[in-house]
Amino acid sequence: MQHTASAMHRDRDLLTRLDSAIGDGDHGANMARGFTAVQAGLARSGPVPSAPVAAPDDTDAPGEILLRAGNCLVSVVGGASGPLFGGAFRALGEALGSFPEVDARRFAAGLTAALAKIQQLGAAVPGDKTMIDAYAPAVGAFRAAAESGAAFATAAHAAAEAAEAGMRKTVPLQARKGRAAYLGLRSIGHQDPGATSTAAIFRSLAEASGPLR
């Protein structure tokens, strides 16, 4: 979560430019605000307005922390991104449960649940020019690595690379979901902002997991 918060602040202007081209132009500000609230809650830095995230203690399981982060994002992030990203984190946290440690296989199952939640909420499929175009290949790559017996960090780096490749593939697509769909052919040639922030989240997961060995 700390890595992701840093990434959203770093990429805020980029996400704003991308969303200004095919959306409302608020994706960068919304994601930065949401993860600032998550970061504040996790750091015990005091109350955060409209952010119902309780600061975890050292005994909280990864799933519990992710569930709280998801609740915070749903509350703080505006537009469609709040329910989608927050719902994904909540689904992931619920799938991981209260296990104090999470291996690659269990995390892969959680990511699969998160992807299903996003698709349930947004009714998007790969090729629609949405966050799914980055999320789905990332989950597939993580799951394939985990099932092969790879270490968590290896699976996380594979997921990040797949997410970034999926993000780049949104450029020539015509949007079929969300506000960008109203642009029709004019949406072609623009990178999807949701796929871009999704790739940043998976890259943050890889960075937090450590270097490849």
C-alpha positions in Angstrom: 0.0 0.0 0.0 2.8 2.4 0.7 4.5 1.7 -2.6 1.1 2.2 -4.4 0.5 5.5 -2.6 3.9 6.7 -3.8 3.2 5.6 -7.3 -0.2 7.3 -7.5 1.4 10.6 -6.4 4.3 10.2 -8.8 1.9 9.4 -11.7 -0.9 11.8 -10.8 -0.2 14.3 -13.6 0.2 11.4 -16.2 -3.1 9.9 -15.1 -4.7 13.3 -15.3 -3.5 13.9 -18.9 -4.6 10.4 -20.0 -8.0 10.8 -18.4 -8.4 14.4 -19.8 -8.1 12.9 -23.3 -10.9 10.3 -23.0 -12.6 10.9 -19.6 -13.4 13.4 -16.9 -9.8 14.3 -16.2 -10.0 13.5 -12.5 -8.5 10.0 -12.4 -5.1 11.2 -11.2 -6.5 13.3 -8.4 -9.0 10.6 -7.3 -6.4 7.9 -7.1 -3.9 10.1 -5.3 -6.5 11.2 -2.8 -7.7 7.6 -2.2 -4.3 6.2 -1.6 -3.3 9.1 0.6 -6.2 8.2 2.8 -5.1 4.6 2.8 -1.5 5.5 3.6 -2.6 7.8 6.4 -4.7 5.1 8.0 -1.9 2.5 7.8 0.6 4.9 9.2 -1.6 5.8 12.2 -1.2 9.5 11.2 -4.5 10.6 12.6 -8.1 10.7 11.4 -8.8 11.0 7.7 -12.1 12.7 6.8 -14.5 10.3 5.0 -12.0 7.5 5.2 -13.3 4.6 7.4 -10.0 2.7 7.5 -8.8 1.6 10.9 -5.0 1.6 11.4 -3.8 -1.9 11.6 -1.5 -3.2 14.3 1.4 -5.6 13.9 -0.8 -8.7 14.2 -3.2 -7.8 11.4 -3.2 -10.3 8.5 -2.5 -9.1 4.9 -6.1 -9.9 4.0 -7.5 -7.7 6.8 -5.3 -4.8 5.8 -6.4 -5.1 2.1 -10.0 -5.3 3.1 -9.7 -2.0 5.1 -7.8 -0.4 2.2 -10.6 -1.4 -0.1 -13.3 0.1 2.2 -11.3 3.3 2.3 -11.0 3.5 -1.5 -14.7 2.9 -2.0 -15.4 5.8 0.4 -12.8 8.3 -0.8 -12.2 7.8 -4.5 -14.8 9.4 -6.8 -16.4 8.3 -10.0 -16.4 4.7 -11.2 -12.8 4.1 -9.9 -13.8 3.9 -6.2 -16.1 1.0 -6.5 -13.9 -0.8 -9.0 -10.5 -0.5 -7.3 -12.0 -0.6 -3.8 -14.1 -3.6 -4.7 -11.0 -5.4 -6.1 -9.1 -4.8 -2.9 -12.0 -5.9 -0.8 -12.5 -9.1 -2.8 -8.8 -9.8 -2.5 -8.8 -9.2 1.2 -11.8 -11.4 1.8 -10.3 -14.2 -0.2 -7.0 -14.0 1.8 -9.0 -14.0 5.0 -7.2 -13.9 8.4 -4.2 -16.0 7.4 -1.1 -14.4 8.9 1.0 -15.3 5.9 0.0 -15.6 2.3 1.9 -17.6 -0.3 1.8 -17.1 -4.1 -0.9 -19.7 -4.7 -3.3 -18.2 -2.2 -2.6 -14.7 -3.5 -3.3 -15.9 -7.0 -6.6 -17.2 -5.9 -7.3 -13.8 -4.3 -6.4 -11.9 -7.4 -8.7 -14.2 -9.4 -11.5 -13.2 -7.0 -10.6 -9.5 -7.3 -10.8 -9.8 -11.1 -14.2 -11.4 -11.0 -15.4 -8.6 -8.8 -14.2 -5.9 -11.2 -15.9 -7.7 -14.1 -19.1 -8.1 -12.1 -19.2 -4.4 -11.3 -18.0 -3.0 -14.6 -19.2 -5.6 -17.0 -16.0 -5.2 -19.0 -14.0 -7.8 -20.9 -10.5 -7.7 -22.3 -10.4 -5.4 -25.4 -13.0 -2.9 -24.0 -10.1 -0.4 -23.2 -10.5 -0.5 -19.5 -8.5 -1.5 -16.4 -9.4 -5.1 -17.3 -6.9 -5.0 -20.2 -4.1 -4.7 -17.6 -5.7 -6.5 -14.7 -6.7 -9.7 -16.5 -3.2 -10.5 -18.0 -1.6 -9.6 -14.7 -3.7 -12.1 -12.9 -3.1 -14.7 -15.5 0.7 -14.2 -15.3 0.7 -14.3 -11.5 -1.4 -17.4 -11.4 0.7 -19.2 -14.0 3.9 -18.4 -12.1 2.4 -19.5 -8.8 1.1 -22.8 -10.2 4.6 -23.5 -11.6 6.0 -23.2 -8.1 7.7 -19.8 -8.5 8.4 -17.6 -5.5 6.0 -14.8 -4.7 8.4 -12.1 -6.0 8.8 -13.9 -9.3 5.1 -14.1 -9.7 4.6 -10.5 -8.8 7.2 -9.3 -11.3 5.6 -11.5 -14.0 2.2 -9.9 -13.2 3.7 -6.4 -13.3 5.2 -7.0 -16.8 1.9 -8.5 -18.1 0.0 -5.5 -16.7 2.3 -3.0 -18.4 2.0 -4.9 -21.7 -1.7 -4.9 -21.4 -1.7 -1.2 -20.6 0.2 -0.4 -23.7 -2.1 -2.5 -25.8 -5.0 -0.2 -24.9 -3.6 2.6 -27.1 -5.0 1.3 -30.5 -8.3 0.1 -29.0 -11.6 1.8 -29.3 -13.3 2.2 -26.0 -16.5 0.2 -25.4 -17.1 0.9 -21.8 -17.3 4.0 -19.6 -17.2 7.6 -20.6 -14.5 7.0 -23.2 -17.0 4.9 -25.1 -19.0 8.0 -26.0 -16.0 9.2 -28.0 -16.2 6.3 -30.4 -13.3 6.3 -32.9 -11.8 9.3 -31.2 -10.8 7.1 -28.2 -8.3 5.3 -30.5 -4.7 6.3 -30.0 -5.0 7.1 -26.3 -3.8 4.9 -23.4 -6.5 4.0 -20.9 -6.0 5.7 -17.6 -7.5 2.9 -15.6 -5.2 0.4 -17.2 -2.3 2.7 -16.4 -3.1 3.0 -12.7 -3.7 -0.8 -12.6 -0.2 -1.4 -14.0 1.2 1.0 -11.4 -0.5 -1.1 -8.6 1.0 -4.3 -9.9 4.4 -2.7 -10.3 4.2 -1.5 -6.7 3.4 -5.1 -5.7 6.5 -6.3 -7.5 8.7 -3.6 -5.9 7.4 -4.4 -2.5 7.9 -8.1 -3.0 11.7 -7.7 -3.6 14.0 -8.2 -6.5 14.0 -11.2 -8.7 16.5 -13.8 -7.7 
